[in-house]
């Protein structure tokens, strides 16, 4: 008999702050242990969260540069300002 078993792997990693990452519709800037900036480029929005979730480090995210983050951030900011 064959069955599917899901496994969850948890590991500790060391990062330098600020840390930048991206997935299919968000870019993240980890500012500190308690603050993360999340920018949605699929539907323009910007959010600063007063907590650090695991989303910037999820399996479907990849590390990006500060320039890549800033470019996406500025594009979203421009779209939001156009709607005002």
C-alpha positions in Angstrom: 0.0 0.0 0.0 1.3 3.5 -0.8 0.1 6.6 0.9 1.3 10.2 0.8 2.9 11.7 3.9 3.5 15.4 4.3 6.7 16.4 6.1 7.5 19.8 7.6 11.1 20.8 8.1 12.0 23.5 10.5 15.5 25.0 10.6 17.2 27.9 12.1 19.1 30.3 9.8 21.1 33.4 10.3 20.3 36.4 8.2 21.7 39.9 7.9 19.2 42.8 8.3 17.6 44.2 6.4 16.6 41.0 4.5 14.7 41.1 1.2 12.8 38.3 -0.5 10.1 37.8 -3.1 7.4 35.3 -4.0 4.7 35.2 -6.7 3.0 38.4 -5.6 4.8 40.0 -2.7 8.2 41.5 -1.9 9.3 41.5 1.7 11.7 43.6 3.7 12.6 42.2 7.1 13.5 45.3 9.1 13.9 43.8 12.6 12.8 40.9 14.8 9.4 42.6 15.2 8.9 44.5 11.8 8.3 43.3 8.3 7.3 45.4 5.3 5.1 43.5 2.8 4.4 45.0 -0.7 1.9 43.3 -2.9 2.5 44.0 -6.6 -0.4 41.8 -7.9 -2.9 44.2 -6.3 -1.1 47.4 -5.2 -0.8 47.6 -1.5 1.9 48.3 1.1 1.8 47.0 4.7 4.2 47.3 7.6 3.6 44.5 10.1 4.6 44.8 13.7 5.5 41.1 13.8 7.9 38.8 12.0 6.1 35.9 10.2 7.7 33.1 8.4 6.4 34.3 5.0 9.6 36.1 3.9 11.4 32.7 4.4 8.7 30.3 2.9 9.7 27.7 0.4 8.2 29.6 -2.5 10.2 32.8 -1.8 13.7 33.7 -3.0 16.1 36.2 -1.6 16.4 39.4 -3.7 18.5 42.6 -3.5 17.6 45.9 -2.0 17.4 47.4 -5.5 14.9 44.8 -6.6 12.8 45.6 -3.5 13.0 49.4 -4.0 12.0 49.0 -7.7 8.9 47.0 -6.9 8.1 49.3 -3.9 8.3 52.4 -6.1 6.2 50.9 -8.9 3.5 50.0 -6.3 3.7 53.5 -4.7 3.3 55.1 -8.1 0.2 53.0 -8.8 -1.3 53.9 -5.5 -0.6 57.6 -5.9 -2.3 57.5 -9.4 -5.5 56.2 -7.7 -5.6 59.2 -5.3 
